[in-house]
Amino acid sequence: MSELVSGFEPFYNDDSKLLILGSFPSVKSRQQSFYYGNPQNSFWEILSTFFGQLLPSTVQEKKEFLTLNKIALWDIVTECEIVGSADSTIKNYKIADLERLLGNCPVQKIILNGGTAYKIFLKRYKDIGVPYIKLPSTSPANARRDDEEWYSELRTTFM
């Protein structure tokens, strides 16, 4: 059975230049009250490897990591009915107000973490005026993930 669940507020600061948009927080993320809380999700591993920094483990370390590296995080869905963590069960959702975030920081690129985030993003923001790209989901449910796609896209933003 699905239930109406709220996601998180965006995490960003005045100099965030990359926005990474997921679909909606997993159960484990919701338990921790922060993004990508499932240790099986490769999100934090990919970023820490790319930046050559220690893997952040606490919410505070993750926030410091994001701030240091000028990364904003949010989910394209801010509220929805969902069963567990399965994107395929998302329904009756509200879409994030990206203009609000983009008005507060100089985002130069948006990375959409997976197909569900990309599909929902396109419904409202296909002409947003900020370059965007869909990358393979970092979710443990995605067995065909290729980290090199992430590294390549991160290089075009940060190097």
Solvent accessible surface area in square Angstrom, and as a share of the most:
residue,aa,sasa,rsa
1,M,219,0.98
2,S,25,0.16
3,E,113,0.51
4,L,112,0.56
5,V,23,0.13
6,S,70,0.45
7,G,20,0.19
8,F,38,0.16
9,E,124,0.56
10,P,18,0.11
11,F,36,0.15
12,Y,67,0.26
13,N,34,0.17
14,D,124,0.64
15,D,65,0.34
16,S,0,0.00
17,K,45,0.19
18,L,0,0.00
19,L,0,0.00
20,I,0,0.00
21,L,0,0.00
22,G,3,0.03
23,S,12,0.08
24,F,16,0.07
25,P,7,0.04
26,S,27,0.18
27,V,51,0.29
28,K,94,0.40
29,S,3,0.02
30,R,53,0.19
31,Q,137,0.61
32,Q,83,0.37
33,S,79,0.51
34,F,11,0.05
35,Y,5,0.02
36,Y,26,0.10
37,G,4,0.04
38,N,27,0.14
39,P,108,0.68
40,Q,127,0.56
41,N,24,0.12
42,S,9,0.06
43,F,1,0.00
44,W,14,0.05
45,E,98,0.44
46,I,1,0.01
47,L,0,0.00
48,S,7,0.05
49,T,82,0.48
50,F,32,0.13
51,F,45,0.19
52,G,69,0.66
53,Q,59,0.26
54,L,167,0.83
55,L,105,0.52
56,P,10,0.06
57,S,83,0.53
58,T,72,0.42
59,V,47,0.27
60,Q,108,0.48
61,E,74,0.33
62,K,11,0.05
63,K,69,0.29
64,E,97,0.44
65,F,11,0.05
66,L,0,0.00
67,T,62,0.36
68,L,124,0.61
69,N,13,0.07
70,K,80,0.34
71,I,0,0.00
72,A,0,0.00
73,L,1,0.00
74,W,7,0.02
75,D,7,0.04
76,I,0,0.00
77,V,0,0.00
78,T,36,0.21
79,E,38,0.17
80,C,0,0.00
81,E,42,0.19
82,I,3,0.01
83,V,64,0.37
84,G,38,0.37
85,S,55,0.35
86,A,45,0.35
87,D,52,0.27
88,S,111,0.72
89,T,42,0.25
90,I,22,0.11
91,K,98,0.42
92,N,102,0.53
93,Y,62,0.24
94,K,121,0.51
95,I,30,0.15
96,A,0,0.00
97,D,68,0.35
98,L,0,0.00
99,E,105,0.47
100,R,110,0.40
101,L,1,0.00
102,L,38,0.19
103,G,68,0.65
104,N,74,0.38
105,C,11,0.06
106,P,74,0.47
107,V,16,0.09
108,Q,105,0.47
109,K,26,0.11
110,I,0,0.00
111,I,0,0.00
112,L,0,0.00
113,N,12,0.06
114,G,4,0.04
115,G,43,0.41
116,T,34,0.20
117,A,0,0.00
118,Y,65,0.25
119,K,123,0.52
120,I,5,0.03
121,F,0,0.00
122,L,54,0.27
123,K,130,0.55
124,R,134,0.49
125,Y,5,0.02
126,K,124,0.53
127,D,126,0.65
128,I,34,0.17
129,G,76,0.73
130,V,25,0.14
131,P,88,0.55
132,Y,65,0.25
133,I,61,0.31
134,K,97,0.41
135,L,7,0.03
136,P,30,0.19
137,S,28,0.18
138,T,0,0.00
139,S,32,0.21
140,P,68,0.43
141,A,98,0.76
142,N,35,0.18
143,A,105,0.81
144,R,219,0.80
145,R,77,0.28
146,D,68,0.35
147,D,35,0.18
148,E,88,0.39
149,E,80,0.36
150,W,1,0.00
151,Y,39,0.15
152,S,49,0.31
153,E,25,0.11
154,L,0,0.00
155,R,103,0.38
156,T,94,0.54
157,T,14,0.08
158,F,44,0.18
159,M,170,0.76
